[in-house]
Amino acid sequence: MSVMTAADHRIPQDKALGLIEPAAYADGRIYETYRWLRKHEPLGVAEIPGIDPFWVVTRHADLLEISRQNDLFHNGDRATTFTTQAMDRKVREMMGGSPHLLRTLVQMDAPDHPKYRALTQAWFMPPNLRGLEQQIRVIARAAVDKMAASGGRCDFVNQVALHYPLHVIMSILGVPESDEPRMLKLTQELFGATDPELTRDAEALGKPPEEREFDIGVIIDFSNYFRELSERKRANPTDDLASVIANSQVDGQPISDLEAMSYYIIVATAGHDTTSSSVGGAMWALAQNPGEFAKVKADLSLIPALVDESIRWTTPVKTFMRTATQDVEFAGRDVKAGDWLMLCYASANRDDAVFEDPDTFKADRKPNRHAAFGYGAHLCLGQHLAKMEMRILWEELLPRLKSVELDGEPAMSQALFVNGPKRLPIRFELA
């Protein structure tokens, strides 16, 4: 088989631009782009002015293979989330040459990654989570009671889906309930910097889409909050995740301020935002598909399958970037050391080579080998907690939910890194 170079596989400019347009992730056009790429250029190069060229990985098999080979495809060598050349220069100037504003598990490679992952891993494993099930169920029941009190109409995202996972993760982290609105607002501003309704920097919306990225001020605000929390947890440790982070050591030394703040921020944001997106995505799909709702309602043993399908269907984390560490022939392409690759998880999760009728929501889909949690060493640390939260919420809600339908226009957030439902008006009847 002949090996093709990047020059042989340039993606048409309209398709390349579609990959970085936040609105395309809100209105669903991104899936049309993905379908075209999987068929015509499943591993091609996007060349866009002001942005370093990057390979676009759209097939399920290729995404898993890259994710599996952590020595060959690094997380930390270049920006792990999509960025422009101008922003990359700005970040490197601020961070002493590093391409990362934060240094979370996502930005780490071995040997650091497994060491830092081990600090909190036990908290997110099933044996520990089983001890939290009753506490989470109480929170879920309260969320359903609040929904019931809304009188048969509500914005499910803003009244239920956002707050339930937020309260769960903040309880585990050790953030006071009174601070949860602040945590939610900062999370939405962090992930929604390119969304007109969620950004804190309205002036930035006048810039081209590719120039609207993370708001550095949000990271500063997060860090200031968690620095104070960390000082309290070092002085008076309690049985929570914040105390673990505040007092963590790696190789016999306390972790740095940057790494501690990064740890707090990823737990406090990814720990609830992706779960709320999947919960909202499930309700949206059930409201649009009465047959699927009836199917799960009649057989509650399908709830775990519903959870997995909602995660596949929504795929809250749309993209991550990787960097090749050496020249390699991959999927018939000549990838060079230092090349940047965009992993398109939402495309992998609609790949018809893996999923039958992938653009249809099937609450009982089995098997469901979605890639929404990643794969390999960077498999999502919180996947078990996320699935447990969703399972418990549906176990509490579905027996009481007699019917549900849309009650207005739902909306997705405009973002190409993390996105999901931001508004979901529904009309429902409870038992």
C-alpha positions in Angstrom: 0.0 0.0 0.0 1.4 3.4 -0.9 1.8 5.9 1.9 0.2 9.3 1.4 1.7 12.5 2.8 -0.2 15.4 4.3 -0.1 17.3 1.0 -2.0 14.5 -0.7 -4.8 14.7 1.8 -5.8 18.3 2.3 -9.3 18.7 3.5 -11.5 21.1 1.4 -11.5 24.5 2.9 -15.2 24.6 3.6 -15.0 21.3 5.5 -11.9 22.5 7.4 -13.6 25.7 8.5 -16.7 23.7 9.6 -14.5 21.9 12.1 -13.7 25.1 13.9 -17.0 26.9 13.7 -18.7 26.9 17.2 -22.2 27.4 15.7 -21.8 24.2 13.6 -21.6 22.2 16.9 -24.8 23.9 18.1 -27.0 23.4 15.0 -25.8 19.9 14.0 -23.9 20.8 10.8 -20.8 19.3 12.3 -22.3 15.8 11.8 -22.6 16.5 8.0 -18.9 17.5 8.0 -18.0 14.3 9.9 -20.0 12.1 7.5 -18.3 13.6 4.5 -14.9 13.2 6.1 -15.4 9.6 7.1 -16.4 8.8 3.6 -13.9 10.9 1.6 -11.0 11.9 3.8 -11.1 10.0 7.1 -7.6 11.1 8.0 -6.9 14.3 6.2 -5.1 17.6 7.0 -6.9 20.9 7.7 -5.0 23.9 6.6 -6.5 27.2 7.9 -4.9 30.6 8.0 -3.7 31.5 11.5 -3.9 27.9 12.7 -1.2 25.3 12.7 -2.1 22.5 10.2 -3.7 19.4 11.9 -4.7 15.9 10.9 -8.4 15.3 11.4 -9.2 11.8 12.9 -12.9 10.9 12.2 -13.0 7.1 12.2 -13.7 5.1 15.4 -10.9 2.6 14.8 -8.3 5.3 14.1 -9.3 7.3 17.2 -9.0 4.2 19.4 -5.7 3.2 17.9 -4.2 6.7 18.5 -5.6 6.8 22.0 -4.0 3.4 22.7 -0.5 4.4 21.6 0.3 6.9 24.3 4.0 6.8 23.7 3.6 7.6 20.0 0.9 10.2 20.3 1.4 12.6 23.3 -1.0 14.8 25.1 1.4 17.3 26.5 3.8 18.3 23.7 1.5 20.8 22.1 -1.9 22.3 23.0 -4.2 19.5 24.0 -7.3 21.5 23.0 -7.7 23.3 19.7 -6.1 26.7 19.6 -4.9 29.4 17.1 -1.3 30.4 16.5 -1.9 33.8 18.2 -3.4 32.2 21.3 -0.6 29.6 21.4 2.0 32.3 21.4 0.2 34.2 24.1 -0.1 31.1 26.3 3.6 30.2 25.9 4.6 33.8 26.8 2.5 33.6 29.9 3.5 30.1 30.9 7.3 30.3 30.3 7.2 28.3 27.1 4.5 25.8 28.0 1.6 25.5 25.6 -0.8 24.9 28.6 -2.6 27.3 30.8 -3.4 24.4 33.1 -1.6 21.1 33.8 -4.3 18.6 34.4 -4.2 14.9 33.7 -5.3 15.7 30.2 -2.1 17.6 29.5 0.2 15.0 31.0 2.1 12.0 29.6 4.0 9.3 31.3 5.8 9.2 33.7 3.8 12.1 35.3 0.3 11.1 34.2 0.0 7.8 36.0 1.5 9.3 39.2 -1.0 12.2 39.3 -3.9 10.0 38.2 -3.1 7.7 41.2 -3.6 10.5 43.7 -7.4 10.5 43.3 -8.2 7.3 41.3 -9.5 5.3 44.3 -12.2 8.0 44.8 -13.7 7.3 41.4 -13.5 3.5 41.4 -16.7 1.4 41.9 -15.8 0.2 45.5 -15.7 3.7 46.8 -18.7 4.9 44.7 -20.9 2.1 46.1 -20.5 3.8 49.5 -21.8 7.0 47.9 -24.8 5.6 46.2 -27.3 6.4 48.9 -26.0 9.9 49.2 -26.3 10.4 45.4 -29.8 8.9 45.4 -31.0 11.4 48.0 -29.7 14.2 45.8 -31.4 12.7 42.7 -34.7 12.3 44.6 -34.5 16.0 45.6 -33.9 16.9 41.9 -37.0 15.0 40.8 -39.1 16.5 43.6 -38.0 20.0 42.5 -38.9 19.1 38.9 -42.3 17.8 40.1 -42.9 21.1 41.9 -42.5 23.1 38.6 -46.1 22.2 37.6 -45.6 20.1 34.5 -43.4 22.5 32.6 -39.7 23.3 33.0 -36.4 24.0 31.3 -35.0 20.6 32.1 -31.4 21.7 31.5 -31.4 24.8 33.7 -33.7 23.4 36.4 -32.5 19.8 36.7 -29.7 18.6 34.5 -27.2 21.3 35.4 -27.7 21.2 39.2 -27.9 17.6 40.0 -24.4 16.5 38.8 -23.0 19.8 40.1 -24.3 19.1 43.6 -22.9 15.5 43.5 -19.4 16.4 42.5 -19.2 19.5 44.8 -20.3 17.3 47.7 -17.5 14.9 46.9 -15.0 17.6 46.3 -15.8 19.5 49.5 -17.1 22.8 48.0 -19.9 24.3 50.2 -23.4 24.2 48.6 -23.6 28.0 48.8 -20.7 28.2 46.3 -22.3 25.9 43.7 -23.8 28.8 41.7 -20.4 30.3 41.4 -18.9 27.0 40.3 -21.6 26.6 37.7 -21.2 30.1 36.3 -17.5 29.7 36.0 -17.8 26.3 34.3 -20.2 27.7 31.7 -17.9 30.6 31.1 -14.9 28.3 30.7 -16.5 25.9 28.3 -18.9 28.5 26.7 -16.4 31.2 25.8 -17.5 31.0 22.2 -21.2 31.0 23.0 -23.1 34.3 22.9 -25.2 33.4 25.9 -22.5 31.8 28.1 -19.4 33.9 27.5 -18.3 36.6 30.0 -16.5 38.5 27.2 -19.2 39.8 24.9 -16.7 41.9 23.0 -14.8 38.8 22.0 -17.9 37.7 20.0 -17.1 40.3 17.4 -13.9 38.5 16.5 -13.7 35.6 14.0 -14.8 32.3 15.5 -11.3 30.8 15.4 -10.1 33.7 17.6 -12.6 33.2 20.4 -11.2 30.7 22.9 -11.0 30.2 26.6 -11.2 33.3 28.8 -8.1 33.4 30.8 -9.9 35.5 33.5 -12.1 32.5 34.2 -9.1 30.3 35.0 -7.7 33.0 37.3 -11.1 33.2 39.1 -11.2 29.5 39.5 -7.6 29.4 40.8 -8.2 32.2 43.3 -11.2 30.3 44.7 -9.4 26.9 45.0 -6.2 28.4 46.4 -8.2 29.6 49.4 -10.0 26.3 49.6 -6.7 24.5 49.4 -5.2 26.5 52.3 -8.2 25.6 54.5 -7.9 21.9 53.6 -4.2 21.8 54.4 -4.9 23.4 57.7 -7.9 21.3 58.5 -8.2 18.2 56.3 -11.6 16.6 56.0 -12.9 13.5 54.2 -13.2 15.0 50.8 -11.4 15.2 47.5 -10.2 18.7 48.0 -8.3 17.6 51.1 -6.7 14.8 49.1 -5.5 17.3 46.4 -4.4 19.9 48.9 -2.2 17.5 50.7 -1.0 15.4 47.7 2.6 14.5 47.1 4.4 13.1 44.1 7.8 11.6 44.4 7.9 12.7 48.0 7.3 16.4 47.2 4.0 18.4 47.5 2.5 19.0 44.0 3.0 22.5 42.6 0.4 25.3 42.8 -0.2 25.0 39.1 -0.9 21.3 39.3 -3.0 21.6 42.4 -5.2 24.3 40.9 -5.4 22.4 37.6 -6.6 19.3 39.5 -9.3 21.2 41.3 -10.5 22.9 38.1 -10.8 19.7 36.0 -12.7 17.9 38.8 -14.9 20.9 39.4 -15.8 21.4 35.7 -15.5 18.1 33.8 -16.8 16.4 36.9 -20.3 17.7 36.3 -20.6 19.5 32.9 -20.3 16.4 30.8 -22.7 14.5 32.9 -25.3 17.3 32.8 -24.9 17.4 29.0 -25.6 13.7 28.7 -28.6 13.8 31.0 -30.0 16.7 29.0 -29.2 14.9 25.7 -31.2 11.9 27.0 -34.2 13.9 28.0 -34.2 15.7 24.7 -34.0 12.4 22.7 -36.8 10.8 24.8 -39.0 13.9 24.4 -38.6 13.6 20.6 -39.0 9.9 20.5 -42.1 8.7 22.3 -41.4 5.1 21.3 -38.0 5.1 22.9 -39.5 6.7 26.1 -42.2 4.0 26.2 -39.6 1.3 25.7 -37.5 2.3 28.7 -40.6 3.1 30.8 -41.9 -0.4 30.2 -38.5 -2.0 31.1 -36.4 -0.2 33.6 -33.6 -2.7 33.2 -32.8 -0.8 30.0 -31.6 2.2 32.0 -27.9 1.3 31.8 -28.3 1.0 28.0 -30.2 4.4 28.0 -27.2 5.9 29.9 -24.7 4.7 27.4 -26.8 5.7 24.4 -27.2 9.2 25.8 -23.4 9.5 26.3 -22.8 8.3 22.7 -25.6 10.5 21.3 -24.4 13.7 23.0 -20.7 13.1 23.2 -20.1 16.2 25.4 -16.3 16.2 24.8 -16.1 16.8 21.0 -12.4 17.1 20.4 -9.0 16.6 21.9 -5.6 17.1 20.2 -2.6 14.8 20.2 1.0 15.2 18.9 3.0 12.6 17.1 6.3 11.9 18.8 8.0 10.4 15.8 7.6 9.8 12.1 5.0 7.0 11.6 2.9 5.4 8.9 -0.6 5.5 10.2 -3.8 4.4 8.4 -1.9 4.7 5.1 -0.7 8.3 5.9 2.8 9.6 6.4 2.5 11.3 9.8 5.6 13.3 10.9 7.1 13.9 14.3 5.5 17.0 15.8 2.3 16.7 13.7 -0.9 17.8 15.5 -4.0 15.6 15.3 -7.6 16.4 16.2 -9.5 13.4 17.6 -13.2 13.8 16.8 -15.0 11.8 19.3 -18.5 12.7 18.1 -17.6 11.5 14.7 -16.2 8.2 16.0 -19.5 7.8 17.9 -21.5 8.1 14.6 -19.3 5.8 12.6 -21.5 3.4 10.7 -18.6 0.9 10.5 -19.2 0.4 14.3 -22.8 1.6 15.0 -25.9 0.4 13.1 -28.0 3.3 12.1 -25.7 5.7 14.1 -27.8 8.8 13.6 -30.8 7.3 15.3 -31.2 7.4 19.1 -31.8 3.8 20.4 -32.4 3.6 24.1 -31.7 -0.2 24.1 -28.6 -0.1 21.8 -26.3 -3.0 22.3 -23.5 -3.4 21.9 -22.6 0.3 22.3 -18.8 0.7 22.0 -18.9 4.5 22.1 -15.6 6.4 22.6 -17.0 9.3 24.6 -14.9 8.5 27.6 -11.7 8.2 25.6 -9.5 5.1 25.5 -6.2 3.8 26.8 -4.3 5.5 29.6 -6.4 8.7 29.4 -9.7 6.9 29.8 -11.9 9.3 31.7 -11.2 9.0 35.5 -14.8 9.9 36.3 -16.6 7.5 33.9 -18.0 5.2 36.7 -19.3 8.2 38.7 -20.9 9.8 35.7 -22.7 6.6 34.7 -23.8 5.9 38.2 -25.2 9.4 38.6 -27.2 9.1 35.4 -28.5 5.6 36.3 -29.7 6.8 39.7 -31.4 9.8 38.3 -33.4 7.8 35.7 -34.2 5.2 38.4 -35.7 7.9 40.4 -37.4 9.8 37.6 -38.7 7.3 35.1 -41.1 5.5 37.5 -42.7 8.9 38.2 -42.6 10.3 34.6 -45.8 9.4 32.7 -45.2 11.5 29.6 -42.8 14.1 28.2 -42.6 16.3 25.1 -40.8 19.4 23.9 -42.4 22.7 25.0 -40.4 25.1 22.8 -37.1 25.2 21.0 -34.2 23.5 22.7 -30.6 24.7 22.1 -27.1 23.4 22.2 -24.1 25.5 23.3 -21.8 26.9 20.6 -18.4 25.3 21.4 -16.0 22.9 19.6 -14.3 21.5 22.7 -17.1 20.7 25.2 -20.7 21.3 24.2 -24.2 20.0 25.1 -27.8 21.2 25.6 -28.0 24.7 27.2 -31.8 25.0 27.0 -34.5 22.3 27.0 -38.1 23.4 27.6 -40.3 20.4 28.2 -43.9 19.6 29.1 -44.4 16.5 31.3 -46.8 14.6 33.4 -45.7 12.9 36.6 -47.5 10.1 38.5 
